[in-house]
């Protein structure tokens, strides 16, 4: 450890009441073991600071910001796959998971949530009140990271991106000052945080508008690959429906096991009302299925996905016009490109599609920075992901991923269906989501960053994530 990092960690250890963990301690290991991907867990911070309050975060930033030799990372639940997005080698990781309090106002119309909470924590609490927040679909994802990158929810068609439902951000600025950003106080910062990622400060809690919820319809439908054209046609019909049924939220995935050379066709149709046979899914449900677990359930049960062991992970993404023909072509590209690609150990590829209807994109189009206001009609978002066991094969897997995405984008462009949005929470490290928001949003974000972080500490001293500067 360098002398400067020894000094940084020592100064943090001197903060009264702050938990600071060092290598070979149980607290340090607990944070390292909590990351989703091996890439993140393999990084070794010099020390880990675990604040218990927003005021602790303010003291941490006041101590280390603007200090040469004190690079840092910010972790909530650590579900981003890329190395360095929520952890750091030879630096300081700030683990926010103790900032997980969830409270509501008197009528439960607003939920006040610490950014270290998981969405499963949120749903388990709010389900008892028959309320919810338009948060993440995987309960293991953290509140802070998902919201600052936009956030896609089962409730997004009726409420917009998760960030669109935020009404206040509590944030620690580079000076160590703890402030609020909302529609009347620092409205420029408030808008910048709706998709602008971790480029402005450390967000410690967020107030969200809640939605009423009871039982919802959810589960999984597996179809034989021989029915893929029918499934793709049903998906495209749902995604292009006018008007779009705002209670419908569906993902359709093609999953490839590179060891067994087997494809799986999986859909997760969700309906946010207690209706067992909604018309919007009639065509999908009429296709013969291998299995169908769709039933009425509660959100916290649906979001409680089985935990998996750490493995190597990657994401990348694209946005397209919804089209059964394009979906068929994407399957062909994946099959032709991935079938004979072999590495040591296990390897799984997943291409997941989800609608981005205009009614969803328009909800907060003028309040966030995602640039979706000018979207050319209904769209769909692709999450292309891979998980594999052999770390030595990582360069090969990353290169193959970029090849597949390039071929998909080329095909979409040929069909006239390629869209500009690169959704940050699904983006690969080689992608530039902020630039995809458009020149106007990009320039706005840079102005706000210069105003609140004039020395660009959150661009340089916080190296992880997608930055505003080259």
Secondary structure in CASP SS format (residue, H / E / C, confidence):
PFRMAT SS
TARGET T0000
AUTHOR 0000-0000-0000
METHOD secondary structure of the structure
MODEL  1
X C 1.00
X C 1.00
X H 1.00
X H 1.00
X H 1.00
X H 1.00
X H 1.00
X H 1.00
X H 1.00
X H 1.00
X H 1.00
X H 1.00
X H 1.00
X C 1.00
X C 1.00
X C 1.00
X C 1.00
X C 1.00
X E 1.00
X E 1.00
X E 1.00
X C 1.00
X C 1.00
X C 1.00
X C 1.00
X H 1.00
X H 1.00
X H 1.00
X H 1.00
X H 1.00
X H 1.00
X H 1.00
X H 1.00
X C 1.00
X C 1.00
X C 1.00
X E 1.00
X H 1.00
X H 1.00
X H 1.00
X H 1.00
X C 1.00
X C 1.00
X C 1.00
X C 1.00
X C 1.00
X E 1.00
X E 1.00
X E 1.00
X E 1.00
X C 1.00
X C 1.00
X C 1.00
X H 1.00
X H 1.00
X H 1.00
X H 1.00
X H 1.00
X H 1.00
X H 1.00
X H 1.00
X H 1.00
X H 1.00
X H 1.00
X C 1.00
X C 1.00
X C 1.00
X C 1.00
X C 1.00
X C 1.00
X C 1.00
X E 1.00
X E 1.00
X E 1.00
X E 1.00
X C 1.00
X C 1.00
X C 1.00
X C 1.00
X C 1.00
X C 1.00
X C 1.00
X C 1.00
X C 1.00
X C 1.00
X C 1.00
X C 1.00
X C 1.00
X C 1.00
X C 1.00
X C 1.00
X E 1.00
X E 1.00
X E 1.00
X E 1.00
X C 1.00
X C 1.00
X C 1.00
X C 1.00
X C 1.00
X C 1.00
X E 1.00
X E 1.00
X E 1.00
X C 1.00
X C 1.00
X C 1.00
X C 1.00
X C 1.00
X E 1.00
X E 1.00
X E 1.00
X E 1.00
X E 1.00
X C 1.00
X C 1.00
X C 1.00
X E 1.00
X H 1.00
X H 1.00
X H 1.00
X H 1.00
X H 1.00
X H 1.00
X H 1.00
X H 1.00
X H 1.00
X H 1.00
X H 1.00
X C 1.00
X E 1.00
X E 1.00
X C 1.00
X C 1.00
X C 1.00
X C 1.00
X C 1.00
X C 1.00
X C 1.00
X C 1.00
X C 1.00
X E 1.00
X H 1.00
X H 1.00
X H 1.00
X H 1.00
X H 1.00
X H 1.00
X C 1.00
X C 1.00
X C 1.00
X C 1.00
X C 1.00
X C 1.00
X C 1.00
X H 1.00
X H 1.00
X H 1.00
X H 1.00
X C 1.00
X C 1.00
X H 1.00
X H 1.00
X H 1.00
X H 1.00
X E 1.00
X E 1.00
X E 1.00
X E 1.00
X E 1.00
X E 1.00
X E 1.00
X C 1.00
X C 1.00
X C 1.00
X C 1.00
X C 1.00
X E 1.00
X E 1.00
X E 1.00
X E 1.00
X E 1.00
X C 1.00
X C 1.00
X C 1.00
X C 1.00
X H 1.00
X H 1.00
X H 1.00
X H 1.00
X H 1.00
X H 1.00
X C 1.00
X C 1.00
X C 1.00
X C 1.00
X C 1.00
X C 1.00
X C 1.00
X C 1.00
X C 1.00
X E 1.00
X E 1.00
X E 1.00
X E 1.00
X E 1.00
X E 1.00
X E 1.00
X E 1.00
X C 1.00
X E 1.00
X E 1.00
X C 1.00
X C 1.00
X C 1.00
X E 1.00
X E 1.00
X E 1.00
X C 1.00
X C 1.00
X E 1.00
X E 1.00
X E 1.00
X C 1.00
X H 1.00
X H 1.00
X H 1.00
X H 1.00
X H 1.00
X H 1.00
X H 1.00
X H 1.00
X H 1.00
X H 1.00
X H 1.00
X H 1.00
X H 1.00
X H 1.00
X H 1.00
X H 1.00
X C 1.00
X C 1.00
X C 1.00
X C 1.00
X C 1.00
X C 1.00
X C 1.00
X E 1.00
X E 1.00
X E 1.00
X E 1.00
X E 1.00
X E 1.00
X E 1.00
X E 1.00
X E 1.00
X E 1.00
X C 1.00
X C 1.00
X C 1.00
X C 1.00
X E 1.00
X E 1.00
X E 1.00
X E 1.00
X E 1.00
X E 1.00
X E 1.00
X E 1.00
X E 1.00
X E 1.00
X C 1.00
X C 1.00
X C 1.00
X C 1.00
X C 1.00
X C 1.00
X C 1.00
X H 1.00
X H 1.00
X H 1.00
X H 1.00
X H 1.00
X H 1.00
X H 1.00
X H 1.00
X C 1.00
X C 1.00
X C 1.00
X C 1.00
X E 1.00
X E 1.00
X C 1.00
X C 1.00
X E 1.00
X E 1.00
X E 1.00
X C 1.00
X H 1.00
X H 1.00
X H 1.00
X H 1.00
X C 1.00
X C 1.00
X C 1.00
X C 1.00
X C 1.00
X C 1.00
X C 1.00
X C 1.00
X E 1.00
X E 1.00
X E 1.00
X E 1.00
X E 1.00
X E 1.00
X E 1.00
X E 1.00
X E 1.00
X E 1.00
X C 1.00
X C 1.00
X C 1.00
X H 1.00
X H 1.00
X H 1.00
X H 1.00
X H 1.00
X H 1.00
X H 1.00
X H 1.00
X H 1.00
X H 1.00
X H 1.00
X H 1.00
X H 1.00
X H 1.00
X H 1.00
X C 1.00
X C 1.00
X C 1.00
X C 1.00
X C 1.00
X C 1.00
X C 1.00
X C 1.00
X E 1.00
X E 1.00
X E 1.00
X E 1.00
X E 1.00
X E 1.00
X E 1.00
X E 1.00
X E 1.00
X E 1.00
X C 1.00
X H 1.00
X H 1.00
X H 1.00
X H 1.00
X C 1.00
X C 1.00
X C 1.00
X C 1.00
X C 1.00
X C 1.00
X C 1.00
X C 1.00
X C 1.00
X C 1.00
X H 1.00
X H 1.00
X H 1.00
X C 1.00
X C 1.00
X C 1.00
X C 1.00
X E 1.00
X E 1.00
X E 1.00
X E 1.00
X E 1.00
X E 1.00
X E 1.00
X E 1.00
X E 1.00
X E 1.00
X C 1.00
X C 1.00
X H 1.00
X H 1.00
X H 1.00
X H 1.00
X H 1.00
X H 1.00
X H 1.00
X H 1.00
X H 1.00
X H 1.00
X H 1.00
X H 1.00
X H 1.00
X H 1.00
X H 1.00
X H 1.00
X H 1.00
X H 1.00
X H 1.00
X H 1.00
X H 1.00
X H 1.00
X H 1.00
X H 1.00
X C 1.00
X C 1.00
X C 1.00
X E 1.00
X C 1.00
X C 1.00
X C 1.00
X C 1.00
X C 1.00
X H 1.00
X H 1.00
X H 1.00
X C 1.00
X C 1.00
X C 1.00
X C 1.00
X C 1.00
X C 1.00
X H 1.00
X H 1.00
X H 1.00
X H 1.00
X C 1.00
X C 1.00
X H 1.00
X H 1.00
X H 1.00
X H 1.00
X H 1.00
X H 1.00
X H 1.00
X H 1.00
X H 1.00
X H 1.00
X H 1.00
X H 1.00
X H 1.00
X H 1.00
X C 1.00
X C 1.00
X C 1.00
X C 1.00
X H 1.00
X H 1.00
X H 1.00
X H 1.00
X C 1.00
X C 1.00
X C 1.00
X C 1.00
X C 1.00
X C 1.00
X C 1.00
X C 1.00
X C 1.00
X C 1.00
END
